[in-house]
Amino acid sequence: MPPGLERPRRPKADSRLHSLHPQAAVELRFDDDAMDDVHRSTFQHMTDDAWPHAMEAAVDLTLLNRYYERFADHAVKVANRVIFLATGADVGT
């Protein structure tokens, strides 16, 4: 493969889900909780009177943050399915 065109490393969620190890999939739930915390704290920071940036930046950051948070939610749903496939245990929706 030509230099600079190497295949990128798999993101953490992707490699955990492909491993089909239930414990690795369970760890994604903690990452999702952390992402929820980041989303909440960023939103609080942007609504503070001390926010130094324009409204456009706040909207962009809010949307980006929300997309990342939803991606984490979907990763947990897929992880729950991996756990079910590997163990037969239904860990929720």
C-alpha positions in Angstrom: 0.0 0.0 0.0 1.4 3.4 -0.9 2.6 5.6 2.0 0.0 7.7 3.6 -2.8 5.4 2.4 -2.5 2.9 5.2 -5.7 1.6 6.6 -6.6 3.6 9.8 -6.7 1.7 13.1 -10.1 0.6 14.2 -11.8 2.8 16.7 -12.2 1.4 20.2 -15.9 0.5 19.7 -15.3 -1.2 16.4 -12.5 -3.4 17.7 -14.5 -4.3 20.9 -17.5 -5.3 18.9 -15.6 -7.4 16.4 -13.9 -9.3 19.2 -17.2 -10.9 20.3 -15.9 -10.9 23.9 -18.8 -9.9 26.2 -16.6 -8.1 28.7 -15.2 -5.9 26.0 -18.7 -5.1 24.9 -19.7 -4.3 28.5 -17.0 -1.7 28.7 -18.7 0.3 26.0 -21.5 1.0 28.4 -19.0 2.9 30.6 -17.8 4.9 27.6 -21.4 5.8 26.8 -21.9 7.1 30.4 -18.7 9.2 30.0 -20.0 10.6 26.7 -23.3 11.5 28.3 -21.4 13.4 31.0 -19.4 15.2 28.3 -22.6 16.2 26.5 -24.2 17.5 29.7 -21.2 19.4 30.9 -20.5 21.0 27.4 -24.1 22.1 27.2 -23.9 23.7 30.7 -20.7 25.4 29.8 -22.3 26.9 26.6 -25.3 28.2 28.4 -23.2 29.9 31.0 -23.1 33.7 30.8 -19.3 33.5 30.5 -19.5 31.7 27.1 -17.1 33.8 25.0 -18.1 32.6 21.6 -20.9 33.5 19.1 -24.2 31.6 18.9 -23.1 29.9 15.7 -20.2 28.2 17.6 -22.6 27.1 20.3 -25.0 25.6 17.8 -22.2 23.8 15.9 -20.8 22.4 19.1 -24.2 21.3 20.4 -24.9 19.4 17.2 -21.5 17.8 17.1 -21.8 16.9 20.7 -25.2 15.4 20.2 -24.1 13.3 17.2 -21.2 11.9 19.3 -23.6 11.1 22.1 -26.0 9.3 19.8 -23.2 7.3 18.2 -22.2 6.1 21.7 -25.8 5.2 22.4 -25.9 3.1 19.2 -22.6 1.4 20.1 -24.2 0.3 23.4 -27.1 -1.2 21.6 -24.8 -3.1 19.3 -22.7 -4.2 22.3 -25.9 -5.5 24.0 -26.5 -7.7 20.9 -22.8 -8.9 20.9 -23.3 -9.9 24.6 -26.5 -11.7 23.7 -24.8 -13.6 20.8 -21.8 -14.5 23.0 -23.6 -15.5 26.2 -27.3 -15.7 25.5 -27.9 -13.1 28.3 -30.4 -10.4 27.5 -28.8 -7.3 29.0 -31.5 -4.8 28.0 -32.5 -2.6 25.1 
